């Protein structure tokens, strides 16, 4: 099942694995649920920061992309 939800970015941590850049992103939803994902840089805005309001795209409850709200 695919879906989108509004959320707030709680944490963004750059990670590099074998020279490939990723970001560990933690978001908080309005209902209090907190979720985290490791995403490739192509799946998030370049300047994503804590406090940003975003739309989280998920497939089967797994975050696959984040974009600005």
N, C-alpha and C positions, 0 to 999 in steps of 0.2 A: 504494500500500500504506500502510495506517495502522498506527501503532504507538506504544507508550509505553516510555520508558526512564528509570531513575533516574539522576540527575546531581547535581553540585554547582555552584552559581552561582559563577563566577569573576569576573564583572564585570557591572555594571548601570550604564548611562549614559542619563540622561533626554535626550530629543531632542524638539524641537518643529519641525514643518514646517507652514508656513502656519497657525499657531495650533492645530494638532492635536498632542496629546501622544503620543509613542511612547517606547519604551525599547530601546536596543541591549543585548541580553543575550548573554553568553558563558557557556557551560556546559562542564563537563568530565565525561566519562563514566568509569566505573570501569576501562574498558579503555585509558584514556589518550587517547582521541579528544576533541578540543575542537571545539565548534561554536558559531556565532554566528547571531543573527537580530535583525531589527528588528521589534518587535511592538507592536501597539496596546495601550494601557493596559488594555483590556478582556480581554486575553489573558494577563495576569500578575497575581499578587497585588499589592495596593497598596504594601505595605511590603517588597517583595522586596529582599534584601540579599546581598552577597558572603558565601559560606559556607553559605547556605541549602541544604538537601537538597530536591530538587524531582523531580517527574515531568514529563518533557518529552514532549509530544504532537507527533508528526511525521506528515506525509503525503508520501510519495515522498522521504523523507530530508530534508525541509524542515521546520524547527520552525514549528509553528503556534500553540502555547500552552504555558505553563508553569504548574504548580500545585504547591503544597506537598506533600511526600511524607508 
